[in-house]
Amino acid sequence: MQLGREHLVRLPPKDDLMFPYISKELIEELDKRFPDRSPTYDETHTALMWRGGQRSVVEMIKQLHEDQLSSDLGE
């Protein structure tokens, strides 16, 4: 089934999004709990997609953390 554009969620511009401060400790803990690793031969498609979703959230939080650090440094 193919979805049309009406199903897309539009996010506000990046400047309008406020996100709580992200600590280095949080990033380190998320990296331990949800490591970036290759799939295994016996991993189901569902498990792979679930793990990929978890990891994509970690990557987004890491990028937000980097953005926060850059803005603190005036970059």
Sine and cosine of phi, psi and omega as CSV:
sin_phi,cos_phi,sin_psi,cos_psi,sin_omega,cos_omega
0.00,0.00,0.77,-0.64,-0.01,-1.00
-0.97,-0.23,0.72,-0.69,0.00,-1.00
-0.99,-0.12,0.59,-0.81,0.06,-1.00
-1.00,0.09,0.05,-1.00,-0.03,-1.00
-0.89,0.46,-0.40,0.92,-0.04,-1.00
-0.91,0.42,-0.26,0.97,0.00,-1.00
-1.00,-0.01,-0.10,0.99,-0.01,-1.00
-0.97,0.23,0.62,-0.79,0.05,-1.00
-1.00,-0.09,0.78,-0.62,0.00,-1.00
-0.99,-0.10,0.84,-0.55,0.03,-1.00
-1.00,0.01,0.51,-0.86,0.07,-1.00
-0.92,0.39,0.31,-0.95,0.05,-1.00
-0.82,0.58,0.49,-0.87,-0.07,-1.00
-0.79,0.61,-0.61,0.79,-0.04,-1.00
-0.91,0.42,-0.39,0.92,-0.02,-1.00
-1.00,0.07,-0.18,0.98,-0.03,-1.00
-1.00,0.03,0.83,-0.56,0.08,-1.00
-0.96,-0.28,0.72,-0.70,-0.02,-1.00
-0.76,-0.65,0.67,-0.74,0.01,-1.00
-0.86,0.51,0.39,-0.92,0.04,-1.00
-0.83,0.55,0.68,-0.74,0.00,-1.00
-0.93,-0.38,0.85,-0.53,-0.03,-1.00
-1.00,0.05,0.39,-0.92,0.08,-1.00
-0.88,0.47,-0.59,0.81,0.00,-1.00
-0.89,0.45,-0.63,0.78,0.04,-1.00
-0.89,0.45,-0.71,0.70,0.02,-1.00
-0.85,0.52,-0.71,0.70,-0.01,-1.00
-0.89,0.46,-0.66,0.75,0.00,-1.00
-0.92,0.38,-0.67,0.74,0.04,-1.00
-0.90,0.43,-0.62,0.79,0.05,-1.00
-0.89,0.45,-0.57,0.82,0.04,-1.00
-0.94,0.33,-0.69,0.72,-0.07,-1.00
-0.97,0.25,-0.54,0.84,-0.04,-1.00
-0.77,-0.63,0.94,0.33,-0.08,-1.00
-0.93,0.37,0.43,-0.90,0.08,-1.00
-1.00,0.07,0.98,-0.21,-0.05,-1.00
-0.69,-0.73,0.37,-0.93,0.00,-1.00
-0.96,0.29,0.46,-0.89,0.06,-1.00
-0.92,0.40,0.42,-0.91,0.07,-1.00
-0.99,-0.15,0.35,-0.94,-0.07,-1.00
-0.90,0.44,-0.45,0.89,-0.05,-1.00
-0.98,-0.19,0.14,0.99,-0.02,-1.00
-0.98,0.22,0.75,-0.66,0.01,-1.00
-0.96,0.28,0.35,-0.94,0.04,-1.00
-0.86,0.50,-0.67,0.74,0.01,-1.00
-0.88,0.48,-0.71,0.70,0.01,-1.00
-0.90,0.43,-0.64,0.77,0.02,-1.00
-0.89,0.46,-0.71,0.71,0.00,-1.00
-0.91,0.41,-0.64,0.77,0.02,-1.00
-0.88,0.47,-0.74,0.67,-0.01,-1.00
-0.91,0.41,-0.62,0.79,0.05,-1.00
-0.89,0.45,-0.61,0.79,0.05,-1.00
-0.91,0.41,-0.67,0.74,0.05,-1.00
-0.87,0.50,-0.71,0.70,-0.06,-1.00
-0.92,0.38,-0.57,0.82,0.01,-1.00
-0.91,0.41,-0.54,0.84,0.07,-1.00
-0.93,0.38,-0.66,0.75,0.04,-1.00
-0.87,0.49,-0.70,0.71,-0.01,-1.00
-0.90,0.44,-0.62,0.78,0.04,-1.00
-0.90,0.44,-0.69,0.73,0.01,-1.00
-0.91,0.41,-0.62,0.79,0.06,-1.00
-0.89,0.46,-0.66,0.75,0.02,-1.00
-0.92,0.40,-0.66,0.75,0.06,-1.00
-0.88,0.47,-0.64,0.77,0.04,-1.00
-0.88,0.48,-0.72,0.70,0.03,-1.00
-0.88,0.47,-0.66,0.75,0.04,-1.00
-0.89,0.46,-0.65,0.76,0.03,-1.00
-0.89,0.45,-0.68,0.73,0.01,-1.00
-0.91,0.43,-0.65,0.76,0.01,-1.00
-0.89,0.45,-0.67,0.74,-0.03,-1.00
-0.94,0.34,-0.49,0.87,0.07,-1.00
-0.93,0.37,-0.51,0.86,-0.02,-1.00
-1.00,0.01,-0.01,1.00,0.02,-1.00
0.98,0.18,0.33,0.95,-0.01,-1.00
-0.99,0.13,0.00,0.00,0.00,0.00
